Amino acid sequence: VLRLALLQYMHRGAALAHDTRYDRTQVYDALYSRGYQVQSLNYSQSRLLLPAVGQLVLNQSGSSEPLRTALDVGCSHGFAVSKLWEMGLHASGVDLSGVAVSIARKARQDALERCVPPLPGRPASCFLQGSVADLPWPSRAFDVTMSSDVLEHVPPELVDLAVAEMSRVTRRLMVLKISVRKEGRKPSLKALEEEIGRHIQLHETVKHTPFWIDKFSRHGFYLRSRIRTPGHLCCAFVLQANDSLLSS
């Protein structure tokens, strides 16, 4: 099943070779079809954020407003969403790559009763294809939003939109990991570059943590805590909505 999902998109690399301005959705579809991030469906970089999310869920479990809903932005093959379900959360995922979403739907038990319904007109699924700059859920739909190694992939001209959209759909907390360095040259990326004869830069907005904290602060989120990660996997942190946002 997984092989069939990948083979459907192998033609994307050939299309990229002829595009002077490549579509980023095509890039990630082509990469996923060549094994990008799917060497194991039981592994994901998002695993570094899950303990922090779990602790937040535990801390709020006895309160009058426990955490109930979660979103994974850049969900890839759905590993983190499946773990959020195990925490008892209604969780959804979104990814720019339709290939990744197809893999997630096949690899996980995609049942609407486990997630947050999207806006009308979108597929009835826990995993949706879409851009972080145009998230297909209502405002304040999620108590907590997590995202691992995604925002550095956003082109500079879409950064403000991406930050605004994540802030719009999040009611209380964000758990984020954002790389502060250029991407590694993974075999799938090298293979695609050789096939299409051009360089692809995946990490388009490489900024240090204060840059992102400032961006989110303009939408009512402040730094709650930092998450310790190995040095080469820096940096991760938790943002919390201020009181005025919580009461809106």
C-alpha positions in Angstrom: 0.0 0.0 0.0 2.8 2.4 0.9 4.7 1.6 -2.3 1.6 2.3 -4.4 1.1 5.6 -2.6 4.7 6.6 -3.4 4.7 5.4 -7.0 1.7 7.6 -7.8 4.0 10.7 -7.5 7.2 9.6 -9.1 6.5 11.7 -12.1 6.8 14.9 -10.1 10.6 14.9 -10.4 10.3 15.0 -14.2 7.9 17.9 -14.1 10.3 19.9 -11.8 13.1 19.5 -14.3 11.2 21.8 -16.8 9.9 24.4 -14.3 11.8 27.6 -14.0 9.9 28.4 -10.9 9.2 25.2 -9.1 6.1 24.6 -7.0 7.1 23.6 -3.4 4.3 21.1 -3.2 5.8 19.3 -6.2 9.2 19.4 -4.5 8.0 17.7 -1.3 5.8 15.3 -3.2 8.8 14.3 -5.3 11.0 14.0 -2.2 8.5 11.9 -0.3 8.1 9.6 -3.3 11.9 9.0 -3.0 11.9 8.1 0.7 12.1 11.5 2.4 11.2 11.1 6.0 9.6 7.7 5.5 12.4 5.3 6.2 10.4 4.2 9.3 6.8 5.0 10.0 7.5 4.5 13.7 10.1 7.4 13.8 9.8 11.2 13.5 11.8 14.2 14.6 8.5 15.3 16.3 9.3 12.7 19.0 11.4 15.3 20.6 8.3 17.5 21.2 5.9 14.8 22.4 7.1 14.6 26.0 6.6 18.3 26.4 3.1 18.0 24.9 2.4 15.1 27.2 3.5 17.1 30.3 1.3 20.0 29.3 -1.7 17.6 29.0 -0.9 16.1 32.4 -0.5 19.5 34.0 -3.9 20.6 32.7 -5.7 17.3 33.3 -7.1 18.3 36.7 -8.0 21.9 35.7 -11.4 23.2 34.7 -10.1 23.5 31.1 -8.0 20.4 30.2 -6.3 20.2 26.8 -8.6 18.4 24.4 -7.6 19.2 20.9 -4.3 19.4 19.0 -2.9 20.1 15.6 0.4 18.9 14.1 1.6 21.3 11.4 3.9 19.4 9.0 2.5 16.1 10.1 4.5 14.0 7.5 3.3 10.4 7.8 1.2 11.0 10.9 3.5 9.6 13.6 2.9 12.5 16.0 -0.8 12.6 15.4 -1.1 9.0 16.4 0.8 9.7 19.6 -1.5 12.7 20.4 -4.4 10.3 20.0 -2.8 8.0 22.6 -2.7 11.0 25.0 -6.4 11.2 24.7 -6.5 14.3 22.5 -8.6 14.9 19.4 -5.8 15.6 17.0 -5.4 16.5 13.3 -2.5 16.9 11.0 -1.7 19.0 7.9 1.2 18.8 5.4 2.1 20.6 2.2 2.8 17.2 0.6 -0.1 15.2 -0.7 2.1 12.2 -0.8 2.8 12.6 3.0 -0.9 13.0 3.6 -1.7 9.9 1.6 0.9 7.9 3.5 -0.6 9.2 6.8 -4.1 8.2 5.9 -3.1 4.7 5.0 -0.6 4.2 7.9 -2.9 5.5 10.7 -6.5 4.8 11.6 -8.0 7.9 10.0 -11.3 8.2 11.8 -13.1 11.6 12.1 -14.2 10.9 15.7 -10.5 11.1 16.7 -9.8 14.6 15.2 -11.1 18.1 14.7 -13.4 18.7 11.7 -11.9 21.0 9.1 -13.7 23.9 7.4 -16.6 23.0 5.1 -15.6 21.8 1.7 -12.4 20.0 2.8 -12.0 16.2 2.9 -13.4 14.3 5.8 -10.1 13.2 7.2 -7.8 13.7 10.2 -4.9 14.4 7.7 -5.2 17.3 5.2 -3.0 18.6 2.5 -2.5 22.3 2.8 -0.1 25.2 3.5 0.8 26.5 6.9 -0.1 29.9 5.4 -3.7 28.8 4.9 -4.8 26.3 7.5 -8.2 24.7 6.8 -9.7 25.0 10.3 -11.8 27.6 12.2 -10.1 30.1 14.4 -9.2 28.8 17.9 -9.9 25.2 16.8 -7.0 23.7 18.8 -5.9 24.0 22.4 -2.4 23.1 21.4 -0.5 23.3 18.1 2.8 21.5 17.6 5.2 21.7 14.7 8.6 20.1 14.3 11.1 21.3 11.7 8.6 23.1 9.5 8.8 26.9 9.8 12.4 27.0 8.5 11.0 25.5 5.3 8.6 28.5 4.8 9.8 31.0 2.1 10.4 34.5 3.6 7.5 36.1 1.8 5.1 33.7 3.6 6.6 33.7 7.1 4.2 36.4 8.5 1.2 34.6 7.0 2.3 31.3 8.4 2.8 32.7 11.9 -0.6 34.5 11.7 -2.4 31.3 10.6 -0.8 29.2 13.4 -1.8 31.8 15.9 -5.3 32.1 14.5 -6.1 28.4 14.9 -4.4 28.0 18.3 -6.3 28.8 21.5 -3.7 28.2 24.3 -0.3 26.7 23.6 2.3 26.0 20.9 5.1 23.5 21.1 7.6 24.3 18.4 10.9 23.0 17.1 12.5 25.2 14.4 15.9 24.5 12.9 18.5 27.2 13.0 20.8 25.8 10.3 20.7 24.8 6.7 19.3 21.4 5.8 21.4 18.3 5.6 21.9 16.8 2.1 19.8 13.7 2.5 20.0 11.0 -0.1 16.4 11.7 -1.3 17.3 15.4 -1.8 20.5 14.6 -3.6 18.8 12.1 -5.9 16.1 14.6 -6.8 18.7 17.3 -7.5 20.6 15.0 -9.7 17.5 14.0 -11.6 16.3 17.5 -12.3 19.7 19.1 -12.6 19.2 21.9 -10.2 19.9 22.9 -6.6 16.9 22.8 -4.1 17.1 24.8 -0.9 14.6 23.4 1.6 15.4 25.6 4.6 14.4 28.9 3.2 14.1 30.9 6.4 16.9 30.1 8.8 16.6 32.4 11.8 17.4 32.0 15.5 14.8 31.5 18.2 14.3 35.2 19.2 13.2 36.0 15.6 10.3 33.5 15.9 9.4 34.4 19.4 9.1 38.0 18.3 6.9 37.1 15.3 4.5 35.1 17.5 4.5 37.7 20.2 2.8 40.1 17.7 -0.1 37.7 17.8 -0.5 37.4 21.5 1.9 34.5 22.3 4.8 34.7 24.7 7.6 32.3 25.6 6.6 29.9 28.4 9.6 27.6 28.4 12.4 26.1 26.4 12.8 22.4 25.5 16.2 20.9 25.8 17.3 19.2 22.6 20.7 17.8 21.4 22.8 20.7 20.0 22.5 19.7 16.4 18.7 19.6 16.7 18.3 23.1 18.2 15.9 24.7 19.0 12.6 23.9 20.7 10.3 25.9 22.9 6.7 26.3 24.3 4.6 29.5 23.6 1.5 30.4 25.6 -1.4 32.7 24.7 -1.7 35.8 26.8 -4.7 36.4 28.9 -6.5 38.7 26.5 -6.2 36.1 23.7 -7.6 33.4 26.0 -10.6 35.4 26.9 -11.4 36.3 23.2 
